[in-house]
Amino acid sequence: MVVAEILPGRTRLNELRADWDRLMDRGGREPSVSFEWTLALMESHVQEVDDIVCIVLKRREEIVGIVPVVLSPIKKLGHTFIRAFPLSELSNTHSDLLIEEVSEPLLAALVDALYRPDLRWDVFSMTRLLERQPLGAIWCGILRQRRKPFEFAEEQPSFFLTLDRTFEGYLQRRSGSFRNALKRTERKLMSHGRLEVRNQGDFPGIDEAYQALLSIEQRSWKQAHGTSIAAVSRQTVFYRHLCERAFERSWLHLGFLYLDDRPVAYNLGLILKDTYFYLKTSYDYSERPLSPSTFLRAKLVEELIGRGVKQFDFPAEPYEWERQWTDEMRWHRSLTLFAPSIKGFAYGVYRKARTLARQNDSHQVAYVNPRDVKPGLS
C-alpha cells in the first residue's frame, strides 16, 4: 500500500536529498524533477506569494515518490484562483513526476493527497505530458474512477532525434542540401580565423565557463530583444545554479566555439544515461553570416554519437530551425484538474471554452520563431 505525507516544501527539501538522488538515479525521469533542477527553480522562479508543499509517497516506510507542488495565485475572469502544479512546471520542459515507477498505486496515492481538504487549490495543471508515455493515461483512468472533473488536451509537439551509430550515418539521413550547407559553413569559418571547440572542462572552473556563456548571450540578437539569459534576471540565476549543480553531478555539457580565441557560439545541455537534453544555445550576432551555431551544433551531434549517446531531446517548443536536424516529433498533452468547488467549476467552464475555440487545430504544428518569444519569459 502506498501512503502520502504532505510536508511544507520550502524548509524540508534538504531532508529528502538522499531519497531524491536515489529515485533520480534509477533513470527514466526528466532532469527537471532532479534535486539540482528543483533547487535552481526555488532560487530563481518561486515567488514570495507562492506556497510550496512537498507530497512524499511511501511504500512500507520507503520513499517511492517526491512531488514538490506550488500553490500560486492567478487572476482570471476578474477573480483570484489558486493554481497548483508540480514545481518542475516552472521550467518549459516535458512534464514529469519523481516517482519510483509510473503505476496506478503511486499515482492514486498522489491524486488522493491532492484532494485532501487541507490542500486548497482551484485548478491543478501539468502542461506538457508526453503523449505516448503512460503517465497521462494512468492519471486520467484514476480521475475517472474517482469521478473528478478534468481536461486532457492536446498540446504542441517538440523535436526529437534518435542518434545513429556513426555521424556519417546521421548525415546520410539528412538532405544533400543540408550536408552541403554544413561543408560551406565550415569553409567560411575556417577562412575567417582559427577555430576551436571547447567544453566546461577546458576552463579553470564552472564560473568562468558560465561567464563565457553570458558574454555570448550579451552579444546575441536576444539581448536587444530582451529574451537572452543575461537580460532576464531569473534566467541568469537559474542557469548559473543549474550549471554549478549539474557539473557536480557530471551531467553538464557546455560546449563553445571559439574563433581566434573569442567565444562566438555555445550549446548548453545535460547528459543523463543515454539521452542528451538540449537546454539553450546562442551565438554572437556579429558573426551571423558565418553560421557559427550551425557548425557547433553539428560538432555536438558528432561528439554525442562518439560518446554512445542514443537520444537528442530538443527544447519543449517546436522551433523552426530544428527541422533541419531531425524529422522526429513527440506530441504533448496537458492535464488540468478542477477542484470540486464554485471556483473550480468556473475555471473548468473557462478552460472548456478555450478548448472549443482551438479544437480544429488538432495535430497542426505551430512552429515557433524565437524572435516571437515575448521578453521576460523563460
C-alpha positions as semicolon CSV with decimal commas, in nm:
position;residue;x (nm);y (nm);z (nm)
1;M;0,000;0,000;0,000
2;V;0,124;0,349;-0,089
3;V;0,055;0,633;0,154
4;A;0,116;1,005;0,113
5;E;0,253;1,265;0,353
6;I;0,233;1,641;0,288
7;L;0,530;1,846;0,410
8;P;0,596;2,222;0,399
9;G;0,826;2,236;0,097
10;R;1,042;2,543;0,148
11;T;1,211;2,413;0,462
12;R;1,206;2,035;0,427
13;L;1,352;1,967;0,080
14;N;1,710;1,915;0,201
15;E;1,593;1,643;0,439
16;L;1,486;1,439;0,135
17;R;1,811;1,471;-0,059
18;A;1,932;1,111;-0,024
19;D;1,599;0,962;-0,132
20;W;1,567;1,223;-0,408
21;D;1,900;1,121;-0,558
22;R;1,820;0,751;-0,519
23;L;1,495;0,789;-0,713
24;M;1,661;1,004;-0,976
25;D;1,949;0,761;-1,023
26;R;1,706;0,483;-1,114
27;G;1,671;0,655;-1,451
28;G;1,377;0,721;-1,679
29;R;1,283;1,057;-1,529
30;E;1,318;1,404;-1,678
31;P;1,608;1,614;-1,541
32;S;1,355;1,882;-1,443
33;V;1,246;1,670;-1,141
34;S;1,601;1,629;-1,009
35;F;1,710;1,785;-0,679
36;E;1,955;2,010;-0,865
37;W;1,691;2,147;-1,102
38;T;1,439;2,187;-0,818
39;L;1,674;2,397;-0,605
40;A;1,768;2,613;-0,904
41;L;1,398;2,684;-0,964
42;M;1,343;2,756;-0,594
43;E;1,619;3,016;-0,603
44;S;1,508;3,182;-0,927
45;H;1,141;3,127;-1,018
46;V;0,938;3,075;-0,700
47;Q;0,769;3,400;-0,589
48;E;0,712;3,522;-0,234
49;V;0,335;3,492;-0,283
50;D;0,370;3,125;-0,377
51;D;0,325;2,850;-0,122
52;I;0,523;2,525;-0,154
53;V;0,429;2,182;-0,025
54;C;0,601;1,852;-0,087
55;I;0,395;1,535;-0,133
56;V;0,603;1,236;-0,023
57;L;0,483;0,891;-0,126
58;K;0,584;0,590;0,086
59;R;0,550;0,216;0,047
60;R;0,634;0,015;0,362
61;E;0,810;0,324;0,503
62;E;1,036;0,354;0,196
63;I;1,004;0,678;-0,001
64;V;0,887;0,598;-0,355
65;G;0,788;0,945;-0,474
66;I;0,868;1,311;-0,407
67;V;0,647;1,574;-0,572
68;P;0,704;1,942;-0,478
69;V;0,385;2,137;-0,556
70;V;0,349;2,514;-0,600
71;L;0,027;2,686;-0,491
72;S;0,022;3,017;-0,676
73;P;-0,249;3,287;-0,702
74;I;-0,350;3,381;-1,058
75;K;-0,601;3,631;-1,198
76;K;-0,866;3,501;-1,439
77;L;-1,218;3,620;-1,520
78;G;-1,181;3,905;-1,274
79;H;-1,120;3,668;-0,981
80;T;-0,819;3,523;-0,798
81;F;-0,773;3,148;-0,832
82;I;-0,517;2,922;-0,667
83;R;-0,332;2,726;-0,932
84;A;-0,144;2,418;-0,814
85;F;0,127;2,248;-1,021
86;P;0,445;2,044;-0,978
87;L;0,738;2,279;-0,922
88;S;0,915;2,149;-1,234
89;E;0,637;2,311;-1,442
90;L;0,806;2,646;-1,378
91;S;1,056;2,548;-1,646
92;N;0,940;2,490;-2,001
93;T;1,027;2,121;-2,030
94;H;0,839;1,792;-2,055
95;S;0,609;1,737;-1,757
96;D;0,713;1,459;-1,521
97;L;0,699;1,333;-1,162
98;L;0,977;1,194;-0,945
99;I;0,827;0,854;-0,867
100;E;0,980;0,509;-0,843
101;E;0,763;0,374;-1,122
102;V;0,469;0,502;-1,326
103;S;0,198;0,286;-1,175
104;E;-0,162;0,313;-1,061
105;P;-0,089;0,265;-0,687
106;L;0,160;0,554;-0,678
107;L;-0,050;0,790;-0,888
108;A;-0,369;0,701;-0,698
109;A;-0,198;0,793;-0,369
110;L;-0,083;1,120;-0,525
111;V;-0,433;1,202;-0,652
112;D;-0,585;1,128;-0,311
113;A;-0,327;1,356;-0,146
114;L;-0,410;1,639;-0,385
115;Y;-0,777;1,624;-0,290
116;R;-0,720;1,635;0,085
117;P;-0,921;1,921;0,241
118;D;-0,609;2,082;0,392
119;L;-0,453;2,127;0,045
120;R;-0,662;2,402;-0,109
121;W;-0,643;2,485;-0,478
122;D;-0,889;2,567;-0,756
123;V;-0,705;2,423;-1,055
124;F;-0,413;2,179;-1,085
125;S;-0,217;2,152;-1,409
126;M;0,062;1,972;-1,587
127;T;0,112;2,126;-1,929
128;R;0,350;1,910;-2,133
129;L;0,297;1,537;-2,069
130;L;0,447;1,328;-2,348
131;E;0,155;1,180;-2,539
132;R;0,275;0,822;-2,586
133;Q;0,403;0,769;-2,234
134;P;0,175;0,609;-1,972
135;L;0,181;0,885;-1,711
136;G;-0,108;1,085;-1,858
137;A;-0,326;0,784;-1,941
138;I;-0,296;0,641;-1,588
139;W;-0,373;0,984;-1,437
140;C;-0,692;1,002;-1,646
141;G;-0,803;0,649;-1,553
142;I;-0,770;0,724;-1,182
143;L;-0,955;1,056;-1,215
144;R;-1,242;0,884;-1,396
145;Q;-1,262;0,622;-1,121
146;R;-1,269;0,898;-0,860
147;R;-1,521;1,097;-1,069
148;K;-1,304;1,407;-1,057
149;P;-1,354;1,673;-1,328
150;F;-1,051;1,716;-1,554
151;E;-0,939;1,809;-1,904
152;F;-0,681;1,617;-2,108
153;A;-0,598;1,835;-2,408
154;E;-0,357;1,813;-2,699
155;E;-0,058;2,048;-2,690
156;Q;0,222;2,130;-2,930
157;P;0,498;1,874;-3,000
158;S;0,874;1,902;-2,968
159;F;1,151;1,767;-3,188
160;F;1,349;1,457;-3,100
161;L;1,646;1,288;-3,264
162;T;1,734;0,921;-3,243
163;L;2,110;0,926;-3,294
164;D;2,277;0,697;-3,545
165;R;2,573;0,474;-3,468
166;T;2,800;0,698;-3,675
167;F;2,800;1,066;-3,768
168;E;2,832;0,968;-4,134
169;G;2,517;0,760;-4,098
170;Y;2,334;1,059;-3,949
171;L;2,443;1,285;-4,236
172;Q;2,326;1,033;-4,492
173;R;1,975;1,055;-4,348
174;R;1,971;1,431;-4,394
175;S;1,924;1,605;-4,729
176;G;2,203;1,677;-4,971
177;S;2,144;2,049;-4,933
178;F;2,188;2,017;-4,557
179;R;2,518;1,830;-4,596
180;N;2,644;2,084;-4,849
181;A;2,545;2,373;-4,623
182;L;2,749;2,222;-4,338
183;K;3,055;2,197;-4,563
184;R;3,016;2,558;-4,676
185;T;2,975;2,675;-4,319
186;E;3,298;2,505;-4,210
187;R;3,490;2,652;-4,503
188;K;3,360;3,004;-4,430
189;L;3,450;2,984;-4,064
190;M;3,799;2,847;-4,133
191;S;3,864;3,128;-4,379
192;H;3,796;3,386;-4,105
193;G;4,029;3,258;-3,837
194;R;4,134;2,975;-3,611
195;L;3,851;2,751;-3,487
196;E;3,848;2,567;-3,157
197;V;3,573;2,374;-2,981
198;R;3,595;2,384;-2,602
199;N;3,382;2,247;-2,319
200;Q;3,347;2,318;-1,949
201;G;3,650;2,108;-1,867
202;D;3,874;2,349;-2,057
203;F;3,802;2,633;-1,811
204;P;3,958;2,694;-1,467
205;G;3,613;2,648;-1,313
206;I;3,244;2,635;-1,395
207;D;3,200;3,005;-1,313
208;E;3,445;3,102;-1,588
209;A;3,259;2,878;-1,834
210;Y;2,927;3,035;-1,735
211;Q;3,069;3,385;-1,780
212;A;3,171;3,287;-2,135
213;L;2,812;3,174;-2,194
214;L;2,677;3,507;-2,067
215;S;2,920;3,700;-2,287
216;I;2,777;3,527;-2,595
217;E;2,421;3,590;-2,475
218;Q;2,502;3,959;-2,434
219;R;2,627;3,973;-2,795
220;S;2,332;3,779;-2,936
221;W;2,023;3,926;-3,103
222;K;1,826;3,808;-2,798
223;Q;1,992;4,068;-2,575
224;A;1,827;4,365;-2,750
225;H;1,505;4,163;-2,781
226;G;1,502;4,113;-2,404
227;T;1,500;3,732;-2,409
228;S;1,865;3,642;-2,351
229;I;1,973;3,465;-2,033
230;A;2,172;3,778;-1,947
231;A;1,867;4,004;-1,995
232;V;1,622;3,805;-1,777
233;S;1,742;3,805;-1,417
234;R;1,564;3,486;-1,311
235;Q;1,716;3,301;-1,608
236;T;2,062;3,431;-1,515
237;V;2,019;3,294;-1,163
238;F;1,851;2,969;-1,268
239;Y;2,108;2,863;-1,526
240;R;2,401;2,960;-1,306
241;H;2,277;2,740;-1,020
242;L;2,177;2,460;-1,257
243;C;2,518;2,461;-1,427
244;E;2,701;2,454;-1,094
245;R;2,496;2,165;-0,957
246;A;2,480;1,968;-1,282
247;F;2,858;1,997;-1,311
248;E;2,895;1,844;-0,963
249;R;2,676;1,552;-1,077
250;S;2,873;1,509;-1,404
251;W;2,557;1,580;-1,606
252;L;2,660;1,913;-1,754
253;H;2,758;1,951;-2,118
254;L;2,856;2,308;-2,202
255;G;3,028;2,345;-2,539
256;F;3,172;2,654;-2,706
257;L;3,302;2,752;-3,046
258;Y;3,598;2,989;-3,033
259;L;3,706;3,195;-3,332
260;D;4,056;3,335;-3,283
261;D;4,025;3,285;-2,904
262;R;3,688;3,462;-2,886
263;P;3,371;3,267;-2,790
264;V;3,114;3,305;-3,070
265;A;2,861;3,026;-3,003
266;Y;2,762;2,782;-2,731
267;N;2,537;2,481;-2,660
268;L;2,409;2,405;-2,310
269;G;2,267;2,066;-2,226
270;L;2,257;1,780;-1,979
271;I;2,351;1,416;-2,039
272;L;2,162;1,163;-1,827
273;K;2,210;0,796;-1,903
274;D;2,192;0,773;-2,285
275;T;1,999;1,098;-2,352
276;Y;2,117;1,450;-2,423
277;F;1,872;1,720;-2,311
278;Y;1,923;2,039;-2,512
279;L;1,857;2,344;-2,291
280;K;1,997;2,659;-2,451
281;T;2,200;2,778;-2,748
282;S;2,308;3,113;-2,887
283;Y;2,572;3,290;-3,095
284;D;2,745;3,625;-3,142
285;Y;2,514;3,815;-3,377
286;S;2,806;3,996;-3,543
287;E;2,919;3,655;-3,675
288;R;2,577;3,560;-3,812
289;P;2,696;3,538;-4,180
290;L;2,937;3,261;-4,070
291;S;2,662;3,046;-3,906
292;P;2,875;2,955;-3,601
293;S;2,583;2,791;-3,415
294;T;2,515;2,557;-3,707
295;F;2,878;2,446;-3,715
296;L;2,890;2,396;-3,338
297;R;2,562;2,202;-3,335
298;A;2,699;1,962;-3,597
299;K;3,007;1,912;-3,380
300;L;2,778;1,846;-3,084
301;V;2,586;1,574;-3,269
302;E;2,915;1,418;-3,382
303;E;3,053;1,421;-3,027
304;L;2,738;1,272;-2,875
305;I;2,738;0,987;-3,127
306;G;3,105;0,923;-3,046
307;R;3,019;0,906;-2,675
308;G;2,745;0,649;-2,734
309;V;2,454;0,883;-2,654
310;K;2,142;0,745;-2,821
311;Q;1,884;1,024;-2,799
312;F;1,888;1,401;-2,853
313;D;1,591;1,575;-2,688
314;F;1,528;1,924;-2,828
315;P;1,366;2,203;-2,621
316;A;0,995;2,180;-2,548
317;E;0,879;2,415;-2,827
318;P;0,893;2,315;-3,196
319;Y;1,138;2,578;-3,323
320;E;1,155;2,628;-3,698
321;W;1,531;2,583;-3,720
322;E;1,513;2,237;-3,558
323;R;1,354;2,091;-3,872
324;Q;1,696;2,097;-4,037
325;W;1,826;1,846;-3,785
326;T;1,552;1,586;-3,742
327;D;1,213;1,472;-3,869
328;E;1,106;1,310;-3,541
329;M;0,848;1,477;-3,317
330;R;0,673;1,386;-2,993
331;W;0,335;1,536;-2,911
332;H;0,232;1,662;-2,568
333;R;-0,087;1,664;-2,363
334;S;-0,193;1,898;-2,085
335;L;-0,376;1,766;-1,781
336;T;-0,595;2,009;-1,587
337;L;-0,786;1,915;-1,271
338;F;-1,070;2,129;-1,137
339;A;-1,150;2,145;-0,765
340;P;-1,499;2,039;-0,651
341;S;-1,592;2,400;-0,572
342;I;-1,759;2,701;-0,733
343;K;-1,422;2,841;-0,839
344;G;-1,312;2,505;-0,971
345;F;-1,632;2,477;-1,175
346;A;-1,589;2,833;-1,309
347;Y;-1,232;2,762;-1,415
348;G;-1,348;2,442;-1,586
349;V;-1,602;2,639;-1,793
350;Y;-1,328;2,886;-1,888
351;R;-1,094;2,604;-1,997
352;K;-1,369;2,428;-2,193
353;A;-1,439;2,749;-2,387
354;R;-1,068;2,780;-2,472
355;T;-1,052;2,416;-2,584
356;L;-1,357;2,451;-2,811
357;A;-1,207;2,761;-2,970
358;R;-0,900;2,569;-3,085
359;Q;-1,039;2,218;-3,142
360;N;-0,996;2,247;-3,520
361;D;-0,620;2,281;-3,475
362;S;-0,573;1,911;-3,392
363;H;-0,220;1,791;-3,480
364;Q;-0,135;2,114;-3,659
365;V;0,220;2,213;-3,568
366;A;0,264;2,579;-3,480
367;Y;0,635;2,625;-3,541
368;V;0,794;2,878;-3,307
369;N;1,008;3,164;-3,432
370;P;1,247;3,257;-3,147
371;R;1,200;3,624;-3,231
372;D;0,830;3,593;-3,149
373;V;0,902;3,490;-2,789
374;K;0,796;3,769;-2,555
375;P;1,068;3,941;-2,350
376;G;1,089;3,840;-1,987
377;L;0,964;3,484;-2,034
378;S;1,177;3,179;-1,956
